[in-house]
């Protein structure tokens, strides 16, 4: 007679169907959990980015209180090749003593052009990262290698920045910051808070941008991600070579009011000579394509920027979904949607446009 094993001795196991059901449930749960984790991480990164801009704007306020003007790009003598950036000038106000010891404002930052060769010990300072100047959502390397003197000089390391100071609307010839713009920053500007007639809370001070591609002269960008990080490269054909210029802008190049027309206009221009990279490559340098931005493009624009020997159109972009952070001159920081009306966005960039700020 066959005996049966008691229940306590019977082997228990999943059937194949049960195993597949459990795997499916786990897959669904992981699929639900992963976006939540990513969203939580991005929220933390956005908060850190906002805090970075608050620290930068606080440093600007301390600088203005000390010097009775906001920091601005400047050049030495009659040159226009750039010198210490606003971030370098504000170094004493965000407790970067190790970097400050390497900066000598009584010496040039660099010599030569396009870009210049760094003068020691500024080469060590340029390569030193400042954590406050990097957005945690940026997924490109913050170290750039730049060949000086139009490719004939040494290759030097720079630490990049995701933040830039407001150069104005960029409309017309305001992309040429050798002359005064409608923003708060241009070469040798002396803008104090009293000159911001539109009100400190209605005027942008800093925003963020994506770092450019590593190559100084990249090929044409073939996808949307690269188009947001690559710039049209124009011949440096100034109407006036004097500093400041008698007539700002480039011969035969005046930006259309509508940014949707900018790409076709630029491609058709006789000044268009290829592509440029390395946006934001060096926090220490006052070259506009590294540490400046304007409000010509709407936030997160997919139309490439434009540069001509460092000047040009440089949009606000980020890896944050839906928009960019903007720090205003009063020290407040807000998140601006990529769907903002272009007129409102440009009004935010002017210091004395007398616009009525609605919808922001």
C-alpha positions as CSV (number, residue, x, y, z in Angstrom):
1,X,0.0,0.0,0.0
2,X,1.4,3.5,-1.0
3,X,2.0,5.9,1.9
4,X,1.6,9.6,1.5
5,X,4.1,12.1,2.9
6,X,2.7,14.1,5.7
7,X,2.0,17.8,4.8
8,X,5.0,18.9,6.7
9,X,7.3,16.9,4.5
10,X,5.9,17.9,1.1
11,X,8.1,20.1,-1.0
12,X,6.6,23.5,-1.9
13,X,7.6,25.5,-5.0
14,X,6.3,28.1,-7.4
15,X,4.8,27.0,-10.6
16,X,6.2,28.5,-13.7
17,X,3.0,30.6,-14.1
18,X,3.3,31.9,-10.5
19,X,7.0,32.8,-11.1
20,X,6.2,34.7,-14.2
21,X,3.4,36.6,-12.4
22,X,5.8,37.6,-9.6
23,X,8.4,38.8,-12.0
24,X,5.8,40.8,-13.9
25,X,4.6,42.4,-10.6
26,X,8.2,43.3,-9.6
27,X,8.8,44.8,-13.1
28,X,5.7,47.0,-12.7
29,X,6.7,48.1,-9.3
30,X,10.2,49.0,-10.5
31,X,8.7,50.8,-13.4
32,X,6.6,52.9,-11.1
33,X,9.3,53.5,-8.6
34,X,12.1,54.5,-10.9
35,X,10.4,57.7,-12.2
36,X,9.6,58.7,-8.7
37,X,13.2,58.2,-7.6
38,X,14.4,60.2,-10.7
39,X,11.9,62.9,-9.9
40,X,13.0,63.2,-6.3
41,X,16.7,63.4,-7.4
42,X,15.9,66.1,-10.0
43,X,13.9,68.0,-7.3
44,X,17.0,67.9,-5.1
45,X,19.2,69.0,-8.0
46,X,16.9,71.9,-8.8
47,X,17.0,73.0,-5.2
48,X,20.8,73.0,-5.2
49,X,20.9,74.9,-8.5
50,X,18.5,77.5,-7.0
51,X,20.8,77.8,-3.9
52,X,23.8,78.2,-6.1
53,X,22.2,81.2,-7.8
54,X,21.2,82.6,-4.4
55,X,24.8,82.5,-3.3
56,X,26.0,84.1,-6.5
57,X,23.5,86.9,-6.2
58,X,24.3,87.4,-2.6
59,X,28.0,87.8,-3.6
60,X,26.9,90.4,-6.2
61,X,25.0,92.3,-3.5
62,X,28.1,92.3,-1.3
63,X,30.2,93.4,-4.2
64,X,27.8,96.2,-5.1
65,X,27.8,97.4,-1.5
66,X,31.6,97.5,-1.4
67,X,32.2,99.1,-4.9
68,X,28.8,100.9,-5.4
69,X,28.4,99.1,-8.7
70,X,27.7,95.6,-9.9
71,X,30.6,93.6,-11.3
72,X,31.0,93.8,-15.1
73,X,33.2,92.4,-17.8
74,X,36.2,94.6,-18.4
75,X,39.3,94.8,-20.6
76,X,42.7,96.3,-20.0
77,X,43.7,99.2,-22.2
78,X,42.1,99.4,-25.6
79,X,41.9,95.6,-26.0
80,X,38.6,93.8,-26.4
81,X,39.8,90.2,-25.9
82,X,38.4,89.9,-22.4
83,X,39.7,89.8,-18.9
84,X,38.5,88.7,-15.5
85,X,34.8,87.6,-15.4
86,X,32.2,88.8,-12.9
87,X,32.7,85.5,-11.1
88,X,36.4,86.1,-10.7
89,X,35.7,89.6,-9.4
90,X,33.2,88.3,-6.9
91,X,35.6,85.5,-5.6
92,X,36.2,87.4,-2.3
93,X,32.5,87.2,-1.6
94,X,31.9,83.5,-1.8
95,X,34.7,82.4,0.4
96,X,37.0,81.1,-2.2
97,X,40.2,82.0,-0.5
98,X,42.3,79.3,-2.2
99,X,41.2,80.6,-5.6
100,X,41.5,84.3,-4.6
101,X,45.2,83.7,-3.7
102,X,45.8,82.7,-7.3
103,X,44.2,85.8,-8.9
104,X,46.2,89.0,-9.3
105,X,43.9,91.7,-10.6
106,X,46.9,94.0,-11.2
107,X,48.1,91.6,-13.9
108,X,46.4,90.6,-17.1
109,X,44.4,87.4,-17.1
110,X,45.9,86.4,-20.4
111,X,47.9,87.7,-23.4
112,X,47.1,87.4,-27.0
113,X,43.7,86.5,-28.6
114,X,41.2,84.0,-29.5
115,X,41.4,83.1,-26.6
116,X,44.6,84.5,-25.0
117,X,47.3,82.5,-23.3
118,X,46.7,82.4,-19.5
119,X,49.3,84.3,-17.4
120,X,50.6,82.4,-14.4
121,X,49.3,81.9,-11.7
122,X,46.0,82.5,-13.5
123,X,46.4,79.2,-15.3
124,X,46.1,77.4,-11.9
125,X,43.1,79.5,-10.9
126,X,41.4,78.9,-14.2
127,X,41.6,75.1,-13.8
128,X,40.3,75.2,-10.2
129,X,36.5,74.3,-10.0
130,X,34.2,76.4,-7.9
131,X,31.3,74.1,-6.8
132,X,28.9,77.0,-6.5
133,X,29.3,77.7,-10.2
134,X,28.1,74.3,-11.5
135,X,24.6,73.1,-11.9
136,X,24.2,69.6,-10.5
137,X,21.8,68.6,-13.4
138,X,24.6,69.2,-15.9
139,X,25.8,65.9,-17.4
140,X,28.8,67.2,-19.4
141,X,32.3,67.4,-18.0
142,X,33.2,70.7,-16.3
143,X,36.8,70.6,-17.4
144,X,37.6,72.1,-20.8
145,X,40.9,72.1,-22.7
146,X,41.3,75.3,-24.7
147,X,44.1,75.9,-27.3
148,X,45.2,79.5,-27.0
149,X,46.2,82.0,-29.7
150,X,43.8,80.8,-32.4
151,X,45.2,77.3,-32.2
152,X,48.9,78.3,-32.3
153,X,49.4,78.5,-28.5
154,X,49.4,76.0,-25.7
155,X,46.4,73.9,-24.6
156,X,45.3,75.0,-21.1
157,X,42.7,73.6,-18.7
158,X,39.7,75.6,-17.6
159,X,36.9,74.8,-15.1
160,X,33.5,75.6,-16.6
161,X,30.4,77.4,-15.3
162,X,26.7,76.8,-15.9
163,X,25.8,80.3,-14.8
164,X,26.0,83.6,-16.6
165,X,25.2,87.3,-16.1
166,X,22.5,89.2,-17.9
167,X,23.7,91.1,-21.0
168,X,20.3,92.3,-22.0
169,X,17.9,91.4,-24.8
170,X,20.5,90.8,-27.5
171,X,18.1,92.3,-30.0
172,X,19.3,94.4,-32.9
173,X,23.0,95.1,-32.1
174,X,22.8,94.6,-28.4
175,X,24.6,91.3,-28.9
176,X,27.8,93.5,-29.2
177,X,28.7,94.1,-25.6
178,X,31.6,96.4,-26.4
179,X,29.0,99.1,-26.1
180,X,26.3,99.6,-23.5
181,X,23.4,97.2,-23.7
182,X,19.9,97.3,-22.3
183,X,20.9,94.8,-19.6
184,X,23.1,95.1,-16.6
185,X,26.4,93.9,-18.0
186,X,28.7,94.9,-20.8
187,X,32.4,95.7,-21.1
188,X,33.5,98.2,-18.6
189,X,29.9,98.8,-17.4
190,X,29.4,100.8,-14.1
191,X,25.8,99.9,-13.3
192,X,24.8,100.4,-9.7
193,X,21.4,99.4,-8.2
194,X,20.2,102.9,-8.6
195,X,20.5,102.6,-12.4
196,X,18.0,99.6,-12.5
197,X,15.0,101.8,-13.1
198,X,12.7,98.9,-13.8
199,X,13.2,97.7,-10.3
200,X,15.5,95.1,-8.8
201,X,12.7,92.5,-8.6
202,X,11.8,93.0,-12.3
203,X,15.3,92.7,-13.7
204,X,17.3,89.5,-14.2
205,X,20.8,89.3,-12.8
206,X,21.9,85.7,-13.6
207,X,20.5,82.6,-15.2
208,X,21.9,79.2,-16.3
209,X,23.0,77.7,-19.5
210,X,24.2,74.3,-20.8
211,X,27.9,73.7,-21.3
212,X,29.0,73.6,-24.9
213,X,30.6,70.7,-26.7
214,X,34.3,70.2,-26.0
215,X,35.6,71.0,-29.5
216,X,36.5,74.6,-30.3
217,X,35.5,74.1,-33.9
218,X,33.0,71.2,-34.0
219,X,31.1,70.0,-37.0
220,X,27.5,70.9,-37.6
221,X,25.2,69.6,-34.9
222,X,22.9,66.9,-36.2
223,X,20.4,66.5,-33.3
224,X,18.5,68.7,-30.9
225,X,20.7,68.0,-27.9
226,X,23.8,69.2,-29.8
227,X,22.0,72.2,-31.3
228,X,21.4,73.5,-27.8
229,X,25.1,73.3,-27.0
230,X,26.7,74.5,-30.3
231,X,27.0,78.0,-31.7
232,X,27.0,79.5,-35.2
233,X,30.5,80.9,-35.8
234,X,30.5,84.3,-37.6
235,X,33.5,86.3,-39.0
236,X,34.5,89.0,-36.6
237,X,33.6,91.9,-38.9
238,X,32.9,94.8,-36.6
239,X,31.5,97.9,-38.2
240,X,33.7,100.0,-35.9
241,X,37.0,98.7,-34.3
242,X,37.3,101.4,-31.7
243,X,36.7,100.7,-28.1
244,X,34.0,101.6,-27.2
245,X,32.7,101.4,-30.8
246,X,31.3,104.4,-32.6
247,X,28.8,102.0,-34.2
248,X,28.1,98.7,-32.5
249,X,27.5,95.4,-34.4
250,X,28.9,93.6,-37.4
251,X,28.7,94.8,-40.9
252,X,25.7,93.3,-42.7
253,X,24.4,91.5,-39.6
254,X,21.5,92.9,-37.6
255,X,19.4,90.2,-35.7
256,X,15.8,89.9,-36.7
257,X,13.3,90.6,-33.9
258,X,11.8,87.1,-34.3
259,X,14.2,84.4,-33.1
260,X,12.5,81.9,-35.3
261,X,14.1,83.8,-38.3
262,X,17.5,83.9,-36.7
263,X,18.8,80.5,-38.0
264,X,17.9,81.1,-41.7
265,X,19.2,84.7,-41.5
266,X,22.5,83.6,-40.0
267,X,23.0,80.7,-42.4
268,X,22.4,83.1,-45.3
269,X,24.8,85.7,-43.9
270,X,28.2,86.1,-45.7
271,X,29.7,86.1,-42.2
272,X,28.7,82.5,-41.4
273,X,31.9,80.4,-41.4
274,X,31.1,77.3,-39.5
275,X,30.4,76.2,-35.9
276,X,31.8,76.9,-32.4
277,X,31.8,75.0,-29.2
278,X,32.9,75.4,-25.5
279,X,30.0,77.5,-24.2
280,X,30.7,78.3,-20.6
281,X,34.2,76.8,-20.8
282,X,35.9,79.0,-18.2
283,X,34.4,80.7,-15.1
284,X,37.4,83.0,-14.8
285,X,37.2,84.7,-18.2
286,X,35.0,87.6,-19.0
287,X,34.4,86.4,-22.6
288,X,30.6,86.6,-23.2
289,X,30.2,83.1,-24.6
290,X,31.7,81.8,-21.4
291,X,30.1,83.9,-18.6
292,X,27.3,86.0,-20.2
293,X,23.8,85.3,-21.6
294,X,21.0,87.3,-23.1
295,X,17.3,87.1,-23.6
296,X,17.1,87.0,-27.4
297,X,16.1,83.3,-27.5
298,X,13.3,82.0,-25.3
299,X,14.4,79.7,-22.5
300,X,15.4,76.2,-23.6
301,X,15.5,77.3,-27.2
302,X,16.4,74.6,-29.8
303,X,17.9,77.2,-32.2
304,X,21.7,77.3,-31.9
305,X,23.4,80.3,-30.3
306,X,25.7,82.6,-32.4
307,X,29.2,83.8,-31.6
308,X,31.7,86.0,-33.3
309,X,35.0,86.2,-31.6
310,X,33.3,85.8,-28.2
311,X,30.3,88.1,-28.7
312,X,26.9,87.1,-29.8
313,X,23.6,85.5,-28.9
314,X,23.7,83.2,-25.9
315,X,20.5,81.7,-24.6
316,X,19.4,80.4,-21.2
317,X,19.0,76.6,-21.1
318,X,19.2,73.8,-18.6
319,X,18.7,70.1,-18.0
320,X,15.8,70.9,-15.7
321,X,12.6,69.8,-17.4
322,X,10.4,72.7,-18.4
323,X,12.5,75.8,-17.9
324,X,15.5,77.6,-16.2
325,X,16.3,79.3,-13.0
326,X,16.7,83.0,-13.0
327,X,18.1,85.1,-10.2
328,X,16.9,88.7,-10.1
329,X,18.7,91.8,-9.0
330,X,16.9,91.8,-5.6
331,X,18.4,88.4,-4.8
332,X,15.3,86.3,-5.4
333,X,15.5,83.2,-7.5
334,X,12.6,81.7,-9.5
335,X,12.0,79.0,-12.0
336,X,10.9,80.4,-15.4
337,X,8.9,78.2,-17.7
338,X,10.1,77.6,-21.3
339,X,6.6,78.6,-22.5
340,X,6.9,82.2,-21.1
341,X,5.9,84.9,-23.6
342,X,8.9,86.1,-25.4
343,X,8.1,89.8,-24.8
344,X,7.9,89.2,-21.0
345,X,11.1,87.2,-21.1
346,X,12.9,90.1,-22.8
347,X,11.3,92.6,-20.5
348,X,12.9,90.7,-17.6
349,X,16.3,91.4,-19.1
350,X,16.1,95.2,-19.4
351,X,17.2,97.6,-16.6
352,X,15.3,100.6,-17.9
353,X,12.8,99.4,-20.4
354,X,9.8,100.7,-18.4
355,X,7.8,97.6,-19.3
356,X,4.9,96.4,-17.2
357,X,5.8,92.9,-16.0
358,X,2.7,90.7,-16.4
359,X,2.6,87.0,-16.6
360,X,5.8,86.3,-14.6
